[in-house]
Amino acid sequence: MLEFTIPADDPNRQMSIVDPDDPSLQHLAIVGDTYTILLSGTQTAGRFCLIDMKVPDGGGPGPHRHDFEETFHLLEGEIEFTFRGQKSVAKAGMTVNIPANAPHSFKNVSGADVRMLCMCAPAGQEEFFASVGTPVESRTAPAPKLSPAEFGAFLGKAAALAPQFRTELLKP
């Protein structure tokens, strides 16, 4: 029989109770989507981060991959995931896990907003989003429309910063 000792409690770590509509949270526009950082790596000792995602019709990131697990739980709507080139649709109530290093993307083709939770383990993705995103007022705030030049600048910045956050942006 294996023996296991649970480490002592760390009294420096605190419980988090988070309201996704709290205006003091970090709400970020990321190429048309609005992401709210619910739990950061700072709050979870780097174990994971949790992000509330509002993805409007047509929204979602292009193909990419990273060296951490990414799990999505759909709260509202349905979204199309592309995983290693294969498309699948996930609907409200469903959970999707993307294994580390696998190429993937998602796109809202449903005609309505999608709301989902995204958990990345270990944490760090929230720092990437904070580096490339634009602050917005709330989790329901629409992301500002980007001109072609602004969109190009965003993609350039994201591509330059991605390797620092263990992420690779892939060609569509």
Protein Blocks (a to p, Z undefined) as FASTA:
>chain_A
ZZdddddddfkbccddddfklmkbccddeehiacddfbdfklnnomaccddddddehiac
dddddfbdcddddfbdcddddeehiacdddehiacdddehiacddddfeopacddddddd
dehjlmmmmmmmccdfblklccddddfklmmmmmmmmmmmmmmnopacddZZ
